[in-house]
Amino acid sequence: MLDQGFWAEIQTDGEQLRLFSEHNAQGVQASVFDVKNKRSIAPSEPVGDIDEGKEKATEYAKAHLERLGIELPPLNWKMSRAV
């Protein structure tokens, strides 16, 4: 169950990633999901707080895109809705 969190989406050069920083039943976690290939780029990882989660997810997404020769576009973080 999601208590609070944020997500951002990247759609660039044929890539589609979703970044998450969420506080849920397991604590505060960051993750990155590759929508196009339906797989995790960075599985849920514990972090200290929501802001640290945003930074960690951004780092993972940036590294993934750099390996593909793609620059990280500006991110627009949106508040997740609690379930």
PDB file as gemmi writes it, atoms N, CA and C in Angstrom:
CRYST1    1.000    1.000    1.000  90.00  90.00  90.00 P 1                      
ATOM      1  N   MET A   1       0.844  -1.184   0.000  1.00  0.00           N  
ATOM      2  CA  MET A   1       0.000   0.000   0.000  1.00  0.00           C  
ATOM      3  C   MET A   1       0.885   1.241   0.000  1.00  0.00           C  
ATOM      4  N   LEU A   2       0.583   2.147  -0.866  1.00  0.00           N  
ATOM      5  CA  LEU A   2       1.350   3.376  -1.027  1.00  0.00           C  
ATOM      6  C   LEU A   2       0.883   4.425  -0.028  1.00  0.00           C  
ATOM      7  N   ASP A   3       1.822   4.947   0.768  1.00  0.00           N  
ATOM      8  CA  ASP A   3       1.502   6.029   1.694  1.00  0.00           C  
ATOM      9  C   ASP A   3       1.654   7.382   1.003  1.00  0.00           C  
ATOM     10  N   GLN A   4       2.780   7.573   0.353  1.00  0.00           N  
ATOM     11  CA  GLN A   4       3.014   8.781  -0.431  1.00  0.00           C  
ATOM     12  C   GLN A   4       4.145   8.491  -1.387  1.00  0.00           C  
ATOM     13  N   GLY A   5       4.267   9.309  -2.420  1.00  0.00           N  
ATOM     14  CA  GLY A   5       5.352   9.092  -3.358  1.00  0.00           C  
ATOM     15  C   GLY A   5       5.250   9.981  -4.570  1.00  0.00           C  
ATOM     16  N   PHE A   6       6.252   9.827  -5.414  1.00  0.00           N  
ATOM     17  CA  PHE A   6       6.327  10.586  -6.656  1.00  0.00           C  
ATOM     18  C   PHE A   6       6.775   9.666  -7.780  1.00  0.00           C  
ATOM     19  N   TRP A   7       6.403  10.028  -8.999  1.00  0.00           N  
ATOM     20  CA  TRP A   7       6.840   9.292 -10.170  1.00  0.00           C  
ATOM     21  C   TRP A   7       7.129  10.278 -11.293  1.00  0.00           C  
ATOM     22  N   ALA A   8       7.975   9.857 -12.226  1.00  0.00           N  
ATOM     23  CA  ALA A   8       8.295  10.660 -13.408  1.00  0.00           C  
ATOM     24  C   ALA A   8       8.401   9.706 -14.589  1.00  0.00           C  
ATOM     25  N   GLU A   9       8.140  10.228 -15.778  1.00  0.00           N  
ATOM     26  CA  GLU A   9       8.211   9.404 -16.981  1.00  0.00           C  
ATOM     27  C   GLU A   9       9.156  10.051 -17.982  1.00  0.00           C  
ATOM     28  N   ILE A  10       9.943   9.204 -18.626  1.00  0.00           N  
ATOM     29  CA  ILE A  10      10.858   9.647 -19.677  1.00  0.00           C  
ATOM     30  C   ILE A  10      10.436   8.949 -20.965  1.00  0.00           C  
ATOM     31  N   GLN A  11      10.185   9.730 -22.003  1.00  0.00           N  
ATOM     32  CA  GLN A  11       9.923   9.187 -23.331  1.00  0.00           C  
ATOM     33  C   GLN A  11      10.827   9.942 -24.290  1.00  0.00           C  
ATOM     34  N   THR A  12      11.882   9.259 -24.740  1.00  0.00           N  
ATOM     35  CA  THR A  12      12.836   9.904 -25.628  1.00  0.00           C  
ATOM     36  C   THR A  12      13.541   8.868 -26.492  1.00  0.00           C  
ATOM     37  N   ASP A  13      13.735   9.178 -27.741  1.00  0.00           N  
ATOM     38  CA  ASP A  13      14.488   8.321 -28.668  1.00  0.00           C  
ATOM     39  C   ASP A  13      14.067   6.852 -28.603  1.00  0.00           C  
ATOM     40  N   GLY A  14      12.775   6.591 -28.529  1.00  0.00           N  
ATOM     41  CA  GLY A  14      12.271   5.227 -28.510  1.00  0.00           C  
ATOM     42  C   GLY A  14      12.321   4.552 -27.154  1.00  0.00           C  
ATOM     43  N   GLU A  15      12.801   5.231 -26.154  1.00  0.00           N  
ATOM     44  CA  GLU A  15      12.854   4.675 -24.800  1.00  0.00           C  
ATOM     45  C   GLU A  15      11.697   5.238 -23.972  1.00  0.00           C  
ATOM     46  N   GLN A  16      11.184   4.415 -23.071  1.00  0.00           N  
ATOM     47  CA  GLN A  16      10.129   4.859 -22.156  1.00  0.00           C  
ATOM     48  C   GLN A  16      10.429   4.272 -20.782  1.00  0.00           C  
ATOM     49  N   LEU A  17      10.788   5.148 -19.844  1.00  0.00           N  
ATOM     50  CA  LEU A  17      11.111   4.732 -18.487  1.00  0.00           C  
ATOM     51  C   LEU A  17      10.163   5.391 -17.502  1.00  0.00           C  
ATOM     52  N   ARG A  18       9.870   4.693 -16.410  1.00  0.00           N  
ATOM     53  CA  ARG A  18       9.114   5.284 -15.303  1.00  0.00           C  
ATOM     54  C   ARG A  18       9.982   5.206 -14.061  1.00  0.00           C  
ATOM     55  N   LEU A  19      10.122   6.332 -13.398  1.00  0.00           N  
ATOM     56  CA  LEU A  19      10.923   6.442 -12.190  1.00  0.00           C  
ATOM     57  C   LEU A  19       9.982   6.596 -11.004  1.00  0.00           C  
ATOM     58  N   PHE A  20      10.309   5.944  -9.905  1.00  0.00           N  
ATOM     59  CA  PHE A  20       9.461   5.989  -8.721  1.00  0.00           C  
ATOM     60  C   PHE A  20      10.285   6.276  -7.472  1.00  0.00           C  
ATOM     61  N   SER A  21       9.720   7.083  -6.594  1.00  0.00           N  
ATOM     62  CA  SER A  21      10.231   7.295  -5.242  1.00  0.00           C  
ATOM     63  C   SER A  21       9.009   7.275  -4.346  1.00  0.00           C  
ATOM     64  N   GLU A  22       8.868   6.188  -3.576  1.00  0.00           N  
ATOM     65  CA  GLU A  22       7.614   5.972  -2.866  1.00  0.00           C  
ATOM     66  C   GLU A  22       7.832   5.496  -1.435  1.00  0.00           C  
ATOM     67  N   HIS A  23       6.916   5.885  -0.579  1.00  0.00           N  
ATOM     68  CA  HIS A  23       6.875   5.363   0.788  1.00  0.00           C  
ATOM     69  C   HIS A  23       5.712   4.386   0.833  1.00  0.00           C  
ATOM     70  N   ASN A  24       6.042   3.099   1.026  1.00  0.00           N  
ATOM     71  CA  ASN A  24       5.005   2.066   1.036  1.00  0.00           C  
ATOM     72  C   ASN A  24       5.187   1.166   2.257  1.00  0.00           C  
ATOM     73  N   ALA A  25       4.551   0.034   2.283  1.00  0.00           N  
ATOM     74  CA  ALA A  25       4.598  -0.870   3.436  1.00  0.00           C  
ATOM     75  C   ALA A  25       6.019  -1.347   3.745  1.00  0.00           C  
ATOM     76  N   GLN A  26       6.905  -1.374   2.750  1.00  0.00           N  
ATOM     77  CA  GLN A  26       8.289  -1.813   2.966  1.00  0.00           C  
ATOM     78  C   GLN A  26       9.230  -0.667   3.316  1.00  0.00           C  
ATOM     79  N   GLY A  27       8.722   0.546   3.404  1.00  0.00           N  
ATOM     80  CA  GLY A  27       9.553   1.719   3.692  1.00  0.00           C  
ATOM     81  C   GLY A  27       9.657   2.620   2.471  1.00  0.00           C  
ATOM     82  N   VAL A  28      10.645   3.485   2.467  1.00  0.00           N  
ATOM     83  CA  VAL A  28      10.854   4.392   1.336  1.00  0.00           C  
ATOM     84  C   VAL A  28      11.756   3.680   0.332  1.00  0.00           C  
ATOM     85  N   GLN A  29      11.309   3.653  -0.934  1.00  0.00           N  
ATOM     86  CA  GLN A  29      12.044   2.927  -1.973  1.00  0.00           C  
ATOM     87  C   GLN A  29      12.090   3.720  -3.269  1.00  0.00           C  
ATOM     88  N   ALA A  30      13.163   3.478  -4.022  1.00  0.00           N  
ATOM     89  CA  ALA A  30      13.325   4.063  -5.348  1.00  0.00           C  
ATOM     90  C   ALA A  30      13.416   2.931  -6.357  1.00  0.00           C  
ATOM     91  N   SER A  31      12.896   3.165  -7.570  1.00  0.00           N  
ATOM     92  CA  SER A  31      12.989   2.160  -8.625  1.00  0.00           C  
ATOM     93  C   SER A  31      12.830   2.823  -9.991  1.00  0.00           C  
ATOM     94  N   VAL A  32      13.270   2.095 -11.028  1.00  0.00           N  
ATOM     95  CA  VAL A  32      13.126   2.545 -12.417  1.00  0.00           C  
ATOM     96  C   VAL A  32      12.640   1.356 -13.232  1.00  0.00           C  
ATOM     97  N   PHE A  33      11.594   1.577 -14.032  1.00  0.00           N  
ATOM     98  CA  PHE A  33      10.992   0.522 -14.837  1.00  0.00           C  
ATOM     99  C   PHE A  33      11.059   0.893 -16.312  1.00  0.00           C  
ATOM    100  N   ASP A  34      11.500  -0.058 -17.133  1.00  0.00           N  
ATOM    101  CA  ASP A  34      11.552   0.101 -18.588  1.00  0.00           C  
ATOM    102  C   ASP A  34      10.201  -0.363 -19.146  1.00  0.00           C  
ATOM    103  N   VAL A  35       9.366   0.581 -19.531  1.00  0.00           N  
ATOM    104  CA  VAL A  35       8.008   0.270 -19.994  1.00  0.00           C  
ATOM    105  C   VAL A  35       8.046  -0.487 -21.309  1.00  0.00           C  
ATOM    106  N   LYS A  36       8.916  -0.078 -22.223  1.00  0.00           N  
ATOM    107  CA  LYS A  36       8.982  -0.684 -23.544  1.00  0.00           C  
ATOM    108  C   LYS A  36       9.340  -2.169 -23.471  1.00  0.00           C  
ATOM    109  N   ASN A  37      10.315  -2.511 -22.630  1.00  0.00           N  
ATOM    110  CA  ASN A  37      10.781  -3.897 -22.522  1.00  0.00           C  
ATOM    111  C   ASN A  37      10.184  -4.646 -21.328  1.00  0.00           C  
ATOM    112  N   LYS A  38       9.307  -3.963 -20.593  1.00  0.00           N  
ATOM    113  CA  LYS A  38       8.604  -4.559 -19.449  1.00  0.00           C  
ATOM    114  C   LYS A  38       9.562  -5.241 -18.471  1.00  0.00           C  
ATOM    115  N   ARG A  39      10.567  -4.455 -18.004  1.00  0.00           N  
ATOM    116  CA  ARG A  39      11.516  -4.991 -17.036  1.00  0.00           C  
ATOM    117  C   ARG A  39      12.059  -3.867 -16.161  1.00  0.00           C  
ATOM    118  N   SER A  40      12.557  -4.238 -15.017  1.00  0.00           N  
ATOM    119  CA  SER A  40      13.143  -3.255 -14.108  1.00  0.00           C  
ATOM    120  C   SER A  40      14.549  -2.888 -14.560  1.00  0.00           C  
ATOM    121  N   ILE A  41      14.826  -1.617 -14.569  1.00  0.00           N  
ATOM    122  CA  ILE A  41      16.190  -1.128 -14.785  1.00  0.00           C  
ATOM    123  C   ILE A  41      16.880  -1.112 -13.430  1.00  0.00           C  
ATOM    124  N   ALA A  42      16.153  -0.665 -12.424  1.00  0.00           N  
ATOM    125  CA  ALA A  42      16.633  -0.643 -11.042  1.00  0.00           C  
ATOM    126  C   ALA A  42      15.481  -1.106 -10.161  1.00  0.00           C  
ATOM    127  N   PRO A  43      15.548  -2.350  -9.662  1.00  0.00           N  
ATOM    128  CA  PRO A  43      14.476  -2.829  -8.801  1.00  0.00           C  
ATOM    129  C   PRO A  43      14.374  -1.990  -7.531  1.00  0.00           C  
ATOM    130  N   SER A  44      13.260  -2.087  -6.845  1.00  0.00           N  
ATOM    131  CA  SER A  44      13.034  -1.304  -5.632  1.00  0.00           C  
ATOM    132  C   SER A  44      14.213  -1.433  -4.680  1.00  0.00           C  
ATOM    133  N   GLU A  45      14.707  -0.277  -4.259  1.00  0.00           N  
ATOM    134  CA  GLU A  45      15.864  -0.200  -3.375  1.00  0.00           C  
ATOM    135  C   GLU A  45      15.535   0.732  -2.216  1.00  0.00           C  
ATOM    136  N   PRO A  46      15.839   0.324  -0.993  1.00  0.00           N  
ATOM    137  CA  PRO A  46      15.556   1.196   0.149  1.00  0.00           C  
ATOM    138  C   PRO A  46      16.397   2.476   0.100  1.00  0.00           C  
ATOM    139  N   VAL A  47      15.770   3.587   0.449  1.00  0.00           N  
ATOM    140  CA  VAL A  47      16.451   4.885   0.537  1.00  0.00           C  
ATOM    141  C   VAL A  47      15.996   5.580   1.812  1.00  0.00           C  
ATOM    142  N   GLY A  48      16.679   6.663   2.170  1.00  0.00           N  
ATOM    143  CA  GLY A  48      16.382   7.352   3.422  1.00  0.00           C  
ATOM    144  C   GLY A  48      15.097   8.142   3.423  1.00  0.00           C  
ATOM    145  N   ASP A  49      14.795   8.813   2.284  1.00  0.00           N  
ATOM    146  CA  ASP A  49      13.576   9.613   2.194  1.00  0.00           C  
ATOM    147  C   ASP A  49      13.181   9.792   0.734  1.00  0.00           C  
ATOM    148  N   ILE A  50      12.052  10.433   0.521  1.00  0.00           N  
ATOM    149  CA  ILE A  50      11.509  10.601  -0.838  1.00  0.00           C  
ATOM    150  C   ILE A  50      12.489  11.350  -1.744  1.00  0.00           C  
ATOM    151  N   ASP A  51      13.102  12.419  -1.234  1.00  0.00           N  
ATOM    152  CA  ASP A  51      14.037  13.188  -2.066  1.00  0.00           C  
ATOM    153  C   ASP A  51      15.254  12.361  -2.459  1.00  0.00           C  
ATOM    154  N   GLU A  52      15.775  11.569  -1.526  1.00  0.00           N  
ATOM    155  CA  GLU A  52      16.892  10.686  -1.854  1.00  0.00           C  
ATOM    156  C   GLU A  52      16.462   9.663  -2.898  1.00  0.00           C  
ATOM    157  N   GLY A  53      15.218   9.194  -2.805  1.00  0.00           N  
ATOM    158  CA  GLY A  53      14.689   8.256  -3.784  1.00  0.00           C  
ATOM    159  C   GLY A  53      14.615   8.865  -5.175  1.00  0.00           C  
ATOM    160  N   LYS A  54      14.204  10.120  -5.256  1.00  0.00           N  
ATOM    161  CA  LYS A  54      14.164  10.807  -6.553  1.00  0.00           C  
ATOM    162  C   LYS A  54      15.564  10.899  -7.143  1.00  0.00           C  
ATOM    163  N   GLU A  55      16.529  11.257  -6.306  1.00  0.00           N  
ATOM    164  CA  GLU A  55      17.917  11.369  -6.774  1.00  0.00           C  
ATOM    165  C   GLU A  55      18.449  10.023  -7.244  1.00  0.00           C  
ATOM    166  N   LYS A  56      18.199   8.972  -6.470  1.00  0.00           N  
ATOM    167  CA  LYS A  56      18.686   7.635  -6.813  1.00  0.00           C  
ATOM    168  C   LYS A  56      18.050   7.143  -8.113  1.00  0.00           C  
ATOM    169  N   ALA A  57      16.742   7.296  -8.262  1.00  0.00           N  
ATOM    170  CA  ALA A  57      16.061   6.877  -9.492  1.00  0.00           C  
ATOM    171  C   ALA A  57      16.579   7.659 -10.691  1.00  0.00           C  
ATOM    172  N   THR A  58      16.813   8.957 -10.496  1.00  0.00           N  
ATOM    173  CA  THR A  58      17.351   9.787 -11.578  1.00  0.00           C  
ATOM    174  C   THR A  58      18.736   9.305 -11.990  1.00  0.00           C  
ATOM    175  N   GLU A  59      19.587   8.975 -11.021  1.00  0.00           N  
ATOM    176  CA  GLU A  59      20.935   8.467 -11.318  1.00  0.00           C  
ATOM    177  C   GLU A  59      20.874   7.185 -12.142  1.00  0.00           C  
ATOM    178  N   TYR A  60      19.994   6.252 -11.738  1.00  0.00           N  
ATOM    179  CA  TYR A  60      19.865   4.992 -12.471  1.00  0.00           C  
ATOM    180  C   TYR A  60      19.363   5.225 -13.901  1.00  0.00           C  
ATOM    181  N   ALA A  61      18.360   6.078 -14.048  1.00  0.00           N  
ATOM    182  CA  ALA A  61      17.814   6.357 -15.379  1.00  0.00           C  
ATOM    183  C   ALA A  61      18.866   7.024 -16.258  1.00  0.00           C  
ATOM    184  N   LYS A  62      19.596   7.981 -15.691  1.00  0.00           N  
ATOM    185  CA  LYS A  62      20.644   8.679 -16.447  1.00  0.00           C  
ATOM    186  C   LYS A  62      21.714   7.700 -16.911  1.00  0.00           C  
ATOM    187  N   ALA A  63      22.170   6.819 -16.032  1.00  0.00           N  
ATOM    188  CA  ALA A  63      23.193   5.836 -16.393  1.00  0.00           C  
ATOM    189  C   ALA A  63      22.688   4.901 -17.492  1.00  0.00           C  
ATOM    190  N   HIS A  64      21.438   4.464 -17.381  1.00  0.00           N  
ATOM    191  CA  HIS A  64      20.857   3.575 -18.397  1.00  0.00           C  
ATOM    192  C   HIS A  64      20.812   4.276 -19.762  1.00  0.00           C  
ATOM    193  N   LEU A  65      20.322   5.511 -19.769  1.00  0.00           N  
ATOM    194  CA  LEU A  65      20.224   6.237 -21.034  1.00  0.00           C  
ATOM    195  C   LEU A  65      21.600   6.545 -21.616  1.00  0.00           C  
ATOM    196  N   GLU A  66      22.569   6.868 -20.761  1.00  0.00           N  
ATOM    197  CA  GLU A  66      23.925   7.148 -21.254  1.00  0.00           C  
ATOM    198  C   GLU A  66      24.523   5.933 -21.950  1.00  0.00           C  
ATOM    199  N   ARG A  67      24.240   4.730 -21.426  1.00  0.00           N  
ATOM    200  CA  ARG A  67      24.729   3.512 -22.091  1.00  0.00           C  
ATOM    201  C   ARG A  67      24.154   3.380 -23.496  1.00  0.00           C  
ATOM    202  N   LEU A  68      22.992   3.959 -23.727  1.00  0.00           N  
ATOM    203  CA  LEU A  68      22.340   3.916 -25.037  1.00  0.00           C  
ATOM    204  C   LEU A  68      22.689   5.132 -25.888  1.00  0.00           C  
ATOM    205  N   GLY A  69      23.507   6.045 -25.335  1.00  0.00           N  
ATOM    206  CA  GLY A  69      23.887   7.254 -26.054  1.00  0.00           C  
ATOM    207  C   GLY A  69      22.793   8.305 -26.067  1.00  0.00           C  
ATOM    208  N   ILE A  70      21.938   8.297 -25.054  1.00  0.00           N  
ATOM    209  CA  ILE A  70      20.817   9.230 -24.971  1.00  0.00           C  
ATOM    210  C   ILE A  70      21.007  10.122 -23.752  1.00  0.00           C  
ATOM    211  N   GLU A  71      20.749  11.407 -23.929  1.00  0.00           N  
ATOM    212  CA  GLU A  71      20.855  12.353 -22.820  1.00  0.00           C  
ATOM    213  C   GLU A  71      19.560  12.359 -22.003  1.00  0.00           C  
ATOM    214  N   LEU A  72      19.706  12.454 -20.687  1.00  0.00           N  
ATOM    215  CA  LEU A  72      18.544  12.505 -19.794  1.00  0.00           C  
ATOM    216  C   LEU A  72      17.801  13.822 -19.996  1.00  0.00           C  
ATOM    217  N   PRO A  73      16.523  13.762 -20.364  1.00  0.00           N  
ATOM    218  CA  PRO A  73      15.747  15.002 -20.503  1.00  0.00           C  
ATOM    219  C   PRO A  73      15.352  15.524 -19.118  1.00  0.00           C  
ATOM    220  N   PRO A  74      14.863  16.762 -19.043  1.00  0.00           N  
ATOM    221  CA  PRO A  74      14.378  17.282 -17.758  1.00  0.00           C  
ATOM    222  C   PRO A  74      13.231  16.408 -17.241  1.00  0.00           C  
ATOM    223  N   LEU A  75      13.201  16.201 -15.925  1.00  0.00           N  
ATOM    224  CA  LEU A  75      12.164  15.367 -15.325  1.00  0.00           C  
ATOM    225  C   LEU A  75      11.076  16.221 -14.701  1.00  0.00           C  
ATOM    226  N   ASN A  76       9.844  15.738 -14.817  1.00  0.00           N  
ATOM    227  CA  ASN A  76       8.694  16.380 -14.188  1.00  0.00           C  
ATOM    228  C   ASN A  76       8.100  15.362 -13.215  1.00  0.00           C  
ATOM    229  N   TRP A  77       8.463  15.475 -11.935  1.00  0.00           N  
ATOM    230  CA  TRP A  77       7.967  14.549 -10.928  1.00  0.00           C  
ATOM    231  C   TRP A  77       6.524  14.896 -10.577  1.00  0.00           C  
ATOM    232  N   LYS A  78       5.687  13.860 -10.518  1.00  0.00           N  
ATOM    233  CA  LYS A  78       4.278  14.033 -10.178  1.00  0.00           C  
ATOM    234  C   LYS A  78       3.979  13.236  -8.905  1.00  0.00           C  
ATOM    235  N   MET A  79       3.043  13.751  -8.111  1.00  0.00           N  
ATOM    236  CA  MET A  79       2.672  13.052  -6.890  1.00  0.00           C  
ATOM    237  C   MET A  79       1.880  11.798  -7.235  1.00  0.00           C  
ATOM    238  N   SER A  80       2.258  10.680  -6.606  1.00  0.00           N  
ATOM    239  CA  SER A  80       1.515   9.424  -6.777  1.00  0.00           C  
ATOM    240  C   SER A  80       0.245   9.485  -5.940  1.00  0.00           C  
ATOM    241  N   ARG A  81      -0.765   8.807  -6.403  1.00  0.00           N  
ATOM    242  CA  ARG A  81      -2.004   8.734  -5.616  1.00  0.00           C  
ATOM    243  C   ARG A  81      -1.934   7.536  -4.705  1.00  0.00           C  
ATOM    244  N   ALA A  82      -2.344   7.725  -3.466  1.00  0.00           N  
ATOM    245  CA  ALA A  82      -2.372   6.622  -2.517  1.00  0.00           C  
ATOM    246  C   ALA A  82      -3.489   5.660  -2.897  1.00  0.00           C  
ATOM    247  N   VAL A  83      -3.261   4.388  -2.664  1.00  0.00           N  
ATOM    248  CA  VAL A  83      -4.243   3.355  -2.991  1.00  0.00           C  
ATOM    249  C   VAL A  83      -5.123   3.097  -1.793  1.00  0.00           C  
TER     250      VAL A  83                                                      
END                                                                             
